[in-house]
C-alpha cells in the first residue's frame, strides 16, 4: 500500500523554534506510511532545510492571514486561490496547517475534499466570535502542543467540543543531544571559558515574551552572590520584527551599561548548533513570560543539564519541579537567581536533575514518539474517522 500524502502548510520560512520542530518531525516520519509535502509562500531557510531532508517542497506565494481575519473575506482572497491551486497540484490525503495559513488552507482542503488538521502552537490563537463557526466547521481536528494551549484555544466556556482538540506534545531528536566528550570543552574554549567556569545560558529568539530582560536581571543578582559566574544569550530577531528589534536593543543596552554584566554576559547571536551550547552549560534558564510548549526546556533535559524555567504554559507540563529542574513564577528574576545559585552550590543536585531529565525525555518527548502520534492522526483523518 502506498503511503498517504500529507501537505504541511506554513507561512513561516525562517528557522525559529516551531520551524525547527517541524523539520524534526518531517525527518522522523516513516516514509512508508506518510509522504510529506511542505508548502511555503516563498523560499527561505525552512524550505531549503526541508529539501535537504528529501522532502518535496512547493512554493505558492501568498500573504499570511492576520489574527483578526474574517473567514468570508479570506475565502475570496488571492491567497486562498493560490493555496487552493497548490493543493490541487499536490493532491494530498490530509492537509496540516499553521494558524496564519488556516483560512486559505480551508478553501483548498474543501476544494479537494480532504480533511484539514490545525496545528495550534499558541494559546493566543483563540478564535474571535466571528471566527468560531469557521473553526467548528472547517477543521477535522485541532492538535495542541500542550494542555495550556488547548485551554487557551477553547476558552472558558469552550466554544466547541474539547474532544476535537487533541494534545500532541512535540518531540526532540535525542541523538542530537549526546555530544562527544571533546565537544563540551571545544565550545567552552571558543567562548574563552575554562572547564571549571560556571556557565548559565539562555537560548531564545529575541521577543519580549521570551524574557531576556528577566534573565539579565537574574544574572545581575547571581553575580552579587557568585561573582565569577559566566552567562550567555544565544538567539536573534529571527523574523526581523520591528518590535522584537526594539526589545533586543533595550536588552543589549542594559547589558552594555552595567560593567559587571558586560564582562560576564556574552551575546552570541544566532548559534547554529545550539545543542552543543546547552551541553556545555551548567544550568539553562527559560525566562519566558509564557511558553506554549517550551522546546528549549525539553532539549536541555535531553542534554542532561538542569533547567530553571518559568512555570506559565508548557514547561509546567514537561518539567517535574524539583526532580528534572526547577519551576518559578514568570517575571521574578530573584526566584530564578535563587534556583541557579542553589544548583551551582550543589553540583550533585544538578547531576541528579540532569539524569532524571534525560530519562523523562526518553519516556515522553522523543521525536519518534511525536512522529508516531502524528502519523496516527493523519491515518485516522485519511480514513475519515472522527
KOLVOLUM-635254 format. One line per 2 residues: number of its first residue (from 1); their letters; for each residue x, y, z of C-alpha. Coordinates in pm, 1 decimal. Last residue first. Layout:
BEGIN
NUM = A = X Y Z  ...
This chain:
BEGIN
386 = XX = -1350.6 1137.5 1386.2  -1271.1 866.8 1131.7
384 = XX = -1245.9 974.7 769.1  -985.4 716.5 674.6
382 = XX = -747.4 995.6 578.6  -809.8 1163.4 914.7
380 = XX = -732.4 841.6 1103.9  -413.1 798.5 903.9
378 = XX = -310.0 1157.8 969.3  -375.5 1131.8 1342.9
376 = XX = -186.7 801.3 1371.6  105.0 950.4 1179.6
374 = XX = 112.1 1246.5 1416.9  133.5 1009.3 1712.4
372 = XX = 418.8 814.3 1554.5  605.1 1133.5 1462.3
370 = XX = 585.5 1260.8 1822.5  706.8 928.8 1964.7
368 = XX = 998.1 929.0 1720.1  1067.9 1294.4 1803.0
366 = XX = 1123.3 1192.3 2164.2  922.9 1360.5 2439.1
364 = XX = 770.7 1107.4 2679.4  998.1 826.4 2800.7
362 = XX = 1329.2 941.9 2654.2  1254.5 1297.6 2766.0
360 = XX = 1184.1 1183.7 3120.2  1503.1 975.9 3139.0
358 = XX = 1712.7 1269.7 3021.6  1551.2 1494.3 3280.7
356 = XX = 1620.1 1249.1 3562.0  1987.8 1238.0 3463.3
354 = XX = 2012.4 1617.7 3453.9  1829.6 1653.9 3784.3
352 = XX = 2068.1 1412.5 3953.8  2372.7 1589.7 3805.6
350 = XX = 2241.9 1929.9 3913.6  2184.2 1807.3 4269.0
348 = XX = 2541.2 1671.8 4269.9  2669.5 2014.6 4165.6
346 = XX = 2525.8 2176.2 4482.2  2643.5 2538.2 4500.4
344 = XX = 2577.9 2594.4 4131.4  2231.8 2440.5 4159.4
342 = XX = 2128.0 2655.8 4455.5  2270.5 2964.8 4285.0
340 = XX = 2054.4 2898.6 3979.6  1748.0 2841.4 4199.2
338 = XX = 1791.0 3170.7 4385.9  1868.2 3362.3 4065.4
336 = XX = 1547.2 3242.8 3901.9  1342.6 3340.2 4208.2
334 = XX = 1503.1 3684.5 4221.4  1440.3 3734.2 3849.0
332 = XX = 1063.6 3707.7 3903.4  892.3 3787.2 3572.3
330 = XX = 732.6 3442.2 3546.8  682.0 3221.9 3854.7
328 = XX = 948.1 2955.1 3917.0  984.7 2593.4 3805.6
326 = XX = 1300.7 2396.5 3886.7  1451.6 2102.7 3701.9
324 = XX = 1410.4 1729.7 3643.0  1312.9 1645.3 4001.1
322 = XX = 1241.8 1965.9 4196.0  960.0 2062.5 3962.2
320 = XX = 884.8 1789.8 3708.8  936.6 1971.2 3378.8
318 = XX = 723.6 1889.7 3071.6  379.2 2001.7 3187.5
316 = XX = 477.5 2318.4 3377.2  715.3 2386.4 3088.0
314 = XX = 412.9 2414.5 2854.2  248.6 2726.3 2991.7
312 = XX = 341.0 2954.1 3280.0  600.4 2794.6 3508.0
310 = XX = 917.0 2989.0 3442.6  1215.3 2766.4 3389.9
308 = XX = 1533.7 2660.5 3566.3  1684.9 2368.9 3376.3
306 = XX = 1936.5 2105.7 3483.9  2158.7 1963.2 3206.1
304 = XX = 2138.0 1602.3 3084.0  2121.1 1714.2 2721.8
302 = XX = 1768.5 1573.9 2679.7  1668.8 1789.1 2977.4
300 = XX = 1802.9 2094.2 2796.3  1620.8 1997.9 2477.0
298 = XX = 1296.8 1970.3 2676.1  1345.0 2317.2 2827.9
296 = XX = 1445.6 2455.1 2488.6  1120.8 2324.4 2335.8
294 = XX = 899.4 2525.8 2568.1  546.7 2415.9 2480.2
292 = XX = 325.3 2725.1 2453.6  572.8 2920.1 2661.4
290 = XX = 475.3 3226.5 2861.1  662.1 3513.1 3030.1
288 = XX = 974.9 3331.8 2924.0  1283.2 3300.2 3146.5
286 = XX = 1393.0 2954.6 3032.5  1730.8 2920.4 3206.6
284 = XX = 1995.6 2658.8 3129.5  2234.1 2549.4 3406.0
282 = XX = 2589.4 2413.7 3387.6  2622.6 2481.0 3016.2
280 = XX = 2841.3 2298.8 2762.0  2558.7 2060.3 2671.4
278 = XX = 2326.7 2352.2 2600.7  2592.0 2521.1 2385.3
276 = XX = 2638.5 2199.7 2188.4  2262.1 2170.2 2134.8
274 = XX = 2262.5 2525.4 1998.6  2431.4 2407.9 1683.1
272 = XX = 2375.1 2704.4 1450.9  2408.3 2972.4 1716.7
270 = XX = 2239.4 3300.7 1617.8  2357.8 3590.4 1830.1
268 = XX = 2623.2 3518.5 2092.1  2556.6 3794.7 2345.7
266 = XX = 2809.8 3707.3 2617.3  2746.3 3804.3 2979.4
264 = XX = 3038.7 3828.4 3224.8  3227.7 4149.4 3145.0
262 = XX = 2927.2 4343.2 3014.6  2725.5 4225.6 3314.2
260 = XX = 2984.0 4358.0 3560.2  3025.2 4687.7 3373.5
258 = XX = 2649.9 4752.3 3351.0  2551.6 4986.0 3064.9
256 = XX = 2640.8 4729.5 2797.6  2399.6 4473.2 2939.4
254 = XX = 2107.8 4717.0 2960.8  2185.9 4844.1 2610.9
252 = XX = 2171.2 4487.0 2479.8  1832.0 4430.7 2641.0
250 = XX = 1679.0 4755.7 2515.4  1818.3 4692.5 2166.6
248 = XX = 1664.0 4344.8 2159.2  1326.4 4484.3 2259.3
246 = XX = 1341.2 4736.6 1976.3  1432.3 4457.9 1734.3
244 = XX = 1139.9 4249.5 1858.7  901.4 4538.9 1795.0
242 = XX = 1039.0 4576.2 1440.5  1003.8 4207.4 1353.3
240 = XX = 1305.2 4076.0 1160.9  1180.9 3712.4 1171.2
238 = XX = 1480.6 3565.2 1354.6  1544.8 3854.0 1593.3
236 = XX = 1846.1 3662.7 1720.5  1940.5 3398.3 1974.1
234 = XX = 2205.1 3273.4 2214.8  2243.9 3451.6 2548.5
232 = XX = 2547.1 3352.5 2756.3  2641.7 3391.0 3122.1
230 = XX = 2954.9 3338.2 3331.5  2969.4 3310.0 3711.8
228 = XX = 3277.6 3452.0 3885.5  3079.2 3695.0 4103.9
226 = XX = 2878.1 3426.6 4284.9  2648.6 3608.9 4527.6
224 = XX = 2609.6 3953.1 4365.5  2675.6 3789.4 4028.5
222 = XX = 2359.5 3581.9 4071.2  2156.9 3901.0 4120.0
220 = XX = 2290.5 4055.1 3798.2  2219.3 3733.3 3611.0
218 = XX = 1858.5 3742.8 3732.6  1815.1 4093.9 3588.1
216 = XX = 1961.8 3977.0 3256.4  1730.6 3674.6 3252.5
214 = XX = 1425.7 3891.4 3324.1  1520.8 4122.6 3036.8
212 = XX = 1559.1 3820.9 2806.9  1201.7 3729.4 2895.5
210 = XX = 1097.7 3516.9 2597.4  764.1 3704.7 2571.2
208 = XX = 956.4 4019.2 2478.7  1096.3 3864.4 2161.9
206 = XX = 1459.1 3799.6 2075.5  1494.1 3437.0 1975.6
204 = XX = 1570.8 3209.1 2265.1  1861.9 3016.2 2419.6
202 = XX = 1952.1 3136.8 2770.6  2267.4 3002.5 2932.9
200 = XX = 2441.0 2986.0 3271.9  2809.0 2887.2 3261.9
198 = XX = 3012.8 2806.0 3575.4  3384.5 2806.5 3490.1
196 = XX = 3571.5 2481.1 3562.0  3622.9 2373.8 3200.3
194 = XX = 3773.7 2714.5 3127.1  3590.8 2973.4 2921.7
192 = XX = 3706.7 3178.1 2622.3  3382.2 3123.6 2437.0
190 = XX = 3550.5 2904.8 2174.1  3720.0 2722.9 2460.8
188 = XX = 3380.7 2643.8 2608.5  3260.6 2518.8 2270.9
186 = XX = 3558.3 2286.1 2243.8  3539.1 2159.2 2600.7
184 = XX = 3179.0 2048.1 2562.0  3261.4 1895.9 2220.6
182 = XX = 3550.0 1675.5 2338.1  3331.2 1418.4 2515.7
180 = XX = 3111.3 1376.2 2206.3  2770.8 1540.3 2233.0
178 = XX = 2456.7 1341.6 2321.1  2182.0 1593.8 2244.3
176 = XX = 2149.2 1530.2 1871.5  2065.0 1162.4 1933.7
174 = XX = 1767.2 1279.7 2141.3  1580.8 1400.5 1834.2
172 = XX = 1324.1 1611.2 2013.0  947.5 1579.2 2047.7
170 = XX = 638.2 1797.3 2045.7  339.4 1722.1 2263.5
168 = XX = 15.8 1606.6 2094.5  -289.6 1733.8 2283.4
166 = XX = -610.1 1665.9 2089.1  -879.1 1927.5 2036.1
164 = XX = -1199.2 1779.7 1891.7  -1289.6 1622.8 2226.7
162 = XX = -1290.4 1973.1 2378.4  -1624.4 2033.5 2199.6
160 = XX = -1652.4 2388.1 2072.1  -1654.7 2742.1 2216.2
158 = XX = -1516.1 2621.9 2547.5  -1654.8 2811.2 2849.7
156 = XX = -1392.1 2924.1 2920.1  -1161.8 2944.2 2617.2
154 = XX = -1100.2 2668.8 2363.9  -762.1 2792.7 2237.4
152 = XX = -628.3 2887.1 2579.8  -728.1 2556.3 2734.5
150 = XX = -570.5 2360.7 2448.3  -255.1 2574.5 2462.8
148 = XX = -213.6 2505.8 2834.8  -279.2 2134.5 2775.4
146 = XX = 18.3 2134.6 2541.7  112.4 2118.7 2172.4
144 = XX = -248.8 2148.6 2059.9  -366.4 1945.1 1760.5
142 = XX = -703.4 2063.0 1627.5  -907.3 1808.6 1431.2
140 = XX = -1130.0 1792.9 1125.0  -1136.9 2170.4 1095.7
138 = XX = -1364.0 2373.7 867.2  -1695.0 2360.3 1055.4
136 = XX = -1611.4 2434.2 1418.8  -1322.2 2664.3 1333.0
134 = XX = -1531.7 2862.3 1081.6  -1819.0 2892.6 1329.8
132 = XX = -1574.1 3031.6 1582.9  -1426.4 3302.4 1361.1
130 = XX = -1679.4 3585.1 1423.5  -1651.8 3532.9 1800.0
128 = XX = -1269.5 3550.9 1796.2  -1078.7 3226.7 1782.6
126 = XX = -811.8 3171.7 2049.8  -476.9 3178.1 1871.3
124 = XX = -316.0 3341.8 2175.9  -268.9 2996.6 2335.7
122 = XX = -2.6 2925.8 2075.2  117.6 2622.5 1879.5
120 = XX = -212.8 2502.7 1732.0  -153.5 2257.4 1446.5
118 = XX = -480.2 2260.5 1251.3  -583.8 1943.8 1066.6
116 = XX = -790.9 1978.2 748.1  -960.4 1673.3 598.0
114 = XX = -964.4 1643.3 216.6  -1244.2 1723.3 -28.0
112 = XX = -1016.5 1875.4 -294.4  -1190.6 2214.9 -288.9
110 = XX = -1258.0 2189.1 85.9  -889.5 2142.4 157.9
108 = XX = -800.7 2440.6 -61.7  -1052.7 2676.2 98.2
106 = XX = -955.7 2561.9 447.8  -586.6 2607.0 369.8
104 = XX = -651.5 2972.7 283.3  -829.4 3033.9 614.4
102 = XX = -559.2 2841.2 809.4  -235.0 2974.5 666.3
100 = XX = -162.0 3207.2 957.8  -266.5 2943.9 1208.9
98 = XX = -48.2 2652.5 1098.7  -186.5 2394.4 857.3
96 = XX = -196.1 2017.5 802.4  -381.9 1888.7 495.3
94 = XX = -467.2 1519.7 450.3  -473.5 1281.1 154.1
92 = XX = -266.2 1520.7 -55.0  -332.1 1609.6 -420.6
90 = XX = -13.2 1821.0 -463.1  -140.5 2009.7 -769.1
88 = XX = -488.9 2069.2 -626.4  -318.2 2170.7 -303.4
86 = XX = -110.3 2435.3 -482.4  -412.9 2566.7 -674.0
84 = XX = -611.2 2601.3 -350.0  -319.0 2780.1 -187.1
82 = XX = -306.0 3036.5 -469.6  -682.5 3094.5 -476.5
80 = XX = -699.2 3130.6 -98.1  -410.1 3374.3 -109.9
78 = XX = -587.6 3585.3 -370.4  -867.3 3638.0 -121.9
76 = XX = -1225.4 3516.1 -153.6  -1210.6 3274.4 141.8
74 = XX = -1037.6 3542.9 347.3  -1342.6 3766.9 316.6
72 = XX = -1583.5 3504.7 449.0  -1337.1 3393.1 718.2
70 = XX = -1271.6 3741.7 862.0  -909.0 3752.4 976.0
68 = XX = -829.3 3909.2 1315.7  -510.7 3701.9 1368.7
66 = XX = -390.0 3813.1 1026.7  -360.4 3568.7 738.4
64 = XX = -19.0 3510.3 582.5  28.6 3655.2 234.4
62 = XX = 52.1 3416.2 -58.3  319.8 3293.2 -298.0
60 = XX = 298.4 2915.1 -356.0  636.2 2742.9 -327.3
58 = XX = 611.1 2362.7 -321.4  865.4 2146.4 -137.4
56 = XX = 910.5 1767.2 -157.2  1104.6 1643.3 144.4
54 = XX = 1444.2 1477.9 93.2  1582.4 1602.7 423.4
52 = XX = 1797.7 1854.1 238.1  1477.0 1975.2 72.2
50 = XX = 1334.1 2050.3 416.0  1640.5 2259.2 506.1
48 = XX = 1592.3 2475.0 196.7  1219.6 2507.7 267.0
46 = XX = 1293.2 2630.2 621.5  1586.5 2860.0 541.9
44 = XX = 1393.4 3060.4 286.5  1197.4 3045.1 -38.9
42 = XX = 847.1 3183.6 -53.1  482.9 3116.4 43.9
40 = XX = 551.3 2766.9 178.3  404.3 2420.7 105.1
38 = XX = 591.8 2121.9 250.5  499.7 1777.9 116.5
36 = XX = 524.0 1478.6 348.7  492.2 1112.3 239.6
34 = XX = 349.7 920.5 534.7  340.1 542.7 588.0
32 = XX = 645.6 407.8 405.9  809.0 746.4 461.4
30 = XX = 813.5 686.8 837.5  814.6 1042.4 967.9
28 = XX = 1129.1 1141.6 1160.8  1272.9 1394.0 914.6
26 = XX = 945.9 1579.7 871.6  901.6 1586.6 1250.5
24 = XX = 1249.0 1728.0 1310.3  1183.8 1990.4 1043.0
22 = XX = 859.1 2090.3 1213.2  1043.4 2130.4 1544.8
20 = XX = 1299.2 2356.4 1378.6  1009.7 2558.0 1235.4
18 = XX = 848.1 2597.9 1575.2  1174.3 2705.2 1738.4
16 = XX = 1260.1 2964.8 1477.0  1410.3 2884.0 1139.5
14 = XX = 1280.9 3116.6 870.2  1014.9 3031.5 609.4
12 = XX = 694.8 3079.8 804.8  351.3 3079.1 636.4
10 = XX = 314.2 2708.0 688.1  123.6 2437.8 502.3
8 = XX = 220.7 2073.2 555.7  60.6 1854.9 288.2
6 = XX = 35.4 1490.1 393.3  44.4 1220.1 126.4
4 = XX = -56.5 871.6 237.9  196.3 597.9 181.3
2 = XX = 136.7 341.0 -94.9  0.0 0.0 0.0
